[in-house]
Amino acid sequence: MKVYIRDAYNKVAQKILNFLKLIFCKIFKSLLDKAWIWINNKDLEFDNGPKSKLQIKKQMLYLSV
């Protein structure tokens, strides 16, 4: 009987974790999208001078991998 109860708790815990992971991924993706839009709309300058939008995109893709 104890084994069945533990399996039930594990299944419930797994469903809760999957739900939290889904929510976290959606929030994180929306924040990344907002940051991406902000970077594309800004003319950013770094220490070595201004960079083109293509260079910024390449840098962002490199950082995300």
Secondary structure as GFF3:
##gff-version 3
##sequence-region A 1 65
A	DSSP	alpha_helix	2	41	.	.	.	ID=ss1
A	DSSP	beta_strand	45	46	.	.	.	ID=ss2
A	DSSP	beta_strand	49	50	.	.	.	ID=ss3
A	DSSP	alpha_helix	53	64	.	.	.	ID=ss4
###
